[in-house]
């Protein structure tokens, strides 16, 4: 059975290669157009399959959980506020809104996934809506100091309607918190969105997540 599969796969590849060479020789323009189309379709299929595989192979993330586990009978409140001070580069967890912090999230567990809502107001912490949206980005790569790395792995925790992400302050915290990397103000984000569109973000830009996708904002917020 395996030999049959290999035989037909090899035969199909050979035929496709022969047709490609004939097209290239007799009609260069058609060949270029077909190559571009096939390349684009292949990229689309690859990233969609990758997204499906991530869903089934996703590992539990403990970093956003409280490090101190509750004991039986412990009635203390969970520390649902995550805050970041850009000067000290420290991330803290608390049960109430901090007085002076540069970046603040309130977290909530929904279906075994922790989601983080970026907030600025100190109103009732239970009144913020957590409207989960479809995954807007397939790949997010950051380029800085002659380095490149993919950073989309933990962004799923922030895919909420009206969240503002990927501004320079968010990137500074995100890279320090998840990857222990110090990022300067000079970097570039290369993004492939869910429609396999390629976009590039600079430090002066950010993303506003919406119910049906995202908007690119000029300026941090």
C-alpha positions in Angstrom: 0.0 0.0 0.0 2.8 2.4 0.9 4.7 1.6 -2.3 1.5 2.3 -4.3 1.1 5.7 -2.6 4.8 6.5 -3.3 4.4 5.4 -6.9 1.4 7.6 -7.6 2.8 10.5 -5.7 6.0 10.3 -7.7 4.1 9.9 -11.0 1.9 12.9 -10.2 5.0 15.0 -9.3 6.8 14.0 -12.5 3.8 14.9 -14.7 3.3 18.2 -12.9 7.0 19.0 -13.4 6.9 18.1 -17.1 3.8 20.3 -17.7 5.5 23.1 -15.7 8.6 22.9 -17.9 6.6 22.9 -21.1 4.6 25.9 -19.9 7.8 27.7 -18.9 9.4 27.0 -22.4 6.4 27.9 -24.5 4.5 30.6 -22.4 6.7 32.3 -19.9 4.0 34.8 -18.8 1.5 32.0 -18.2 4.0 30.1 -16.2 4.8 33.1 -14.0 1.1 33.6 -13.4 0.5 30.0 -12.5 3.5 29.8 -10.3 2.3 32.9 -8.3 -1.2 31.5 -8.0 0.0 28.1 -6.9 2.4 29.6 -4.4 -0.3 31.8 -2.9 -2.7 28.8 -2.7 0.0 26.7 -1.1 0.7 29.4 1.5 -3.0 29.7 2.3 -3.5 25.9 2.7 -0.3 25.6 4.8 -1.3 28.3 7.3 -4.9 27.0 7.6 -3.6 23.6 8.3 -1.2 25.0 10.8 -4.0 26.9 12.6 -6.0 23.6 12.8 -3.0 21.7 14.2 -2.4 24.4 16.8 -6.0 24.0 18.0 -5.4 20.3 18.7 -1.9 20.4 20.0 -2.2 23.6 22.1 -0.4 23.2 25.4 -1.8 24.7 28.6 -0.3 28.0 29.6 0.5 28.5 33.3 2.3 31.8 33.2 -0.8 33.9 33.6 -2.1 31.8 36.5 -1.4 32.7 40.1 1.9 31.1 41.2 0.5 30.5 44.7 -2.1 27.7 44.6 -5.1 28.0 46.9 -5.4 25.5 49.7 -8.7 23.9 50.8 -10.7 26.5 52.7 -8.7 29.5 51.3 -11.2 32.3 50.6 -8.7 34.8 49.4 -9.4 36.6 46.1 -7.6 35.6 43.0 -5.2 38.2 41.6 -6.9 39.0 38.4 -5.1 42.3 37.6 -1.8 42.2 35.7 0.1 45.4 35.5 3.4 46.5 34.1 5.8 49.3 34.9 7.9 50.3 31.9 10.6 52.0 34.1 11.3 49.0 36.3 10.2 46.4 33.7 8.3 44.6 36.4 5.0 42.8 36.0 2.8 42.4 39.1 -0.5 40.7 39.9 -3.0 42.1 42.3 -6.7 42.0 43.2 -7.3 45.7 42.7 -6.5 48.4 40.2 -3.0 49.7 40.7 -2.4 53.4 41.2 0.4 54.1 38.8 1.2 51.6 36.1 1.8 51.9 32.3 0.0 48.8 31.2 -2.9 47.1 32.9 -4.9 43.9 32.1 -7.8 42.2 33.8 -7.8 38.4 33.2 -10.6 35.9 33.1 -10.7 32.2 32.4 -13.1 31.1 29.7 -13.3 27.5 28.6 -9.9 26.6 30.1 -8.2 29.6 28.4 -7.1 32.8 30.2 -8.0 36.0 28.4 -6.6 39.4 29.2 -8.6 42.6 28.6 -6.5 45.8 28.4 -8.1 48.4 30.6 -7.4 52.0 31.6 -10.4 52.9 33.8 -10.8 51.9 37.4 -14.6 51.2 37.2 -16.2 48.0 38.4 -13.8 45.3 37.3 -16.6 42.9 36.7 -18.3 45.2 34.1 -15.7 44.8 31.3 -17.0 42.6 28.5 -14.9 39.7 27.3 -16.0 39.1 23.7 -13.8 36.5 22.2 -13.0 37.0 18.5 -11.7 34.7 15.8 -8.0 34.4 15.5 -7.0 37.4 13.4 -3.3 36.6 12.9 -1.7 33.4 11.6 1.9 34.6 12.1 3.5 37.5 13.9 7.3 38.0 13.5 9.4 40.6 15.1 12.7 41.8 13.6 15.1 43.8 15.9 18.8 44.0 16.4 19.5 41.7 13.5 17.2 39.1 15.1 13.9 37.6 14.0 11.5 35.5 16.0 7.9 34.4 15.8 5.8 35.7 18.7 2.2 34.8 17.9 2.2 31.8 20.3 0.8 33.7 23.3 -1.3 36.3 21.6 -4.4 34.1 21.8 -4.8 35.3 25.4 -5.5 38.8 24.0 -7.9 38.1 21.2 -10.9 40.1 22.6 -13.0 42.7 20.9 -11.8 46.3 21.4 -8.4 45.2 22.7 -5.5 47.3 21.5 -2.4 45.3 20.8 1.1 45.4 19.3 1.9 49.0 20.2 5.4 49.7 21.4 4.4 49.5 25.1 2.6 46.2 24.6 5.5 44.8 22.6 8.0 45.8 25.3 5.9 44.1 28.0 5.0 41.1 25.9 8.6 40.3 24.9 9.8 40.7 28.5 7.0 38.7 30.1 6.9 35.8 27.7 10.4 35.6 26.2 12.5 37.6 28.7 13.7 39.7 25.8 14.5 43.5 26.1 13.2 45.3 23.1 14.4 48.8 21.9 12.1 51.2 20.2 13.4 50.1 16.8 11.7 47.0 15.6 9.4 45.9 12.8 6.5 43.5 13.0 5.8 41.3 9.9 2.3 39.8 10.1 0.2 37.3 8.1 -3.4 37.7 9.0 -6.2 35.1 8.8 -6.9 36.0 5.2 -3.2 35.4 4.4 -2.6 39.1 3.8 0.9 40.4 4.6 1.2 43.6 6.7 4.0 45.4 8.4 3.8 47.4 11.6 6.2 50.0 12.9 6.6 51.1 16.6 4.3 54.1 16.0 1.4 51.8 14.9 -0.9 49.5 16.8 -3.9 47.2 16.2 -7.4 47.5 17.4 -9.2 44.2 17.5 -12.8 44.3 16.2 -15.7 41.8 16.1 -14.9 40.8 12.5 -11.1 41.5 12.3 -8.8 44.3 13.2 -7.9 47.9 12.4 -4.5 49.4 12.1 -4.1 52.6 14.2 -1.5 55.3 13.7 -0.1 56.1 17.1 0.0 53.9 20.1 -3.6 54.3 21.2 
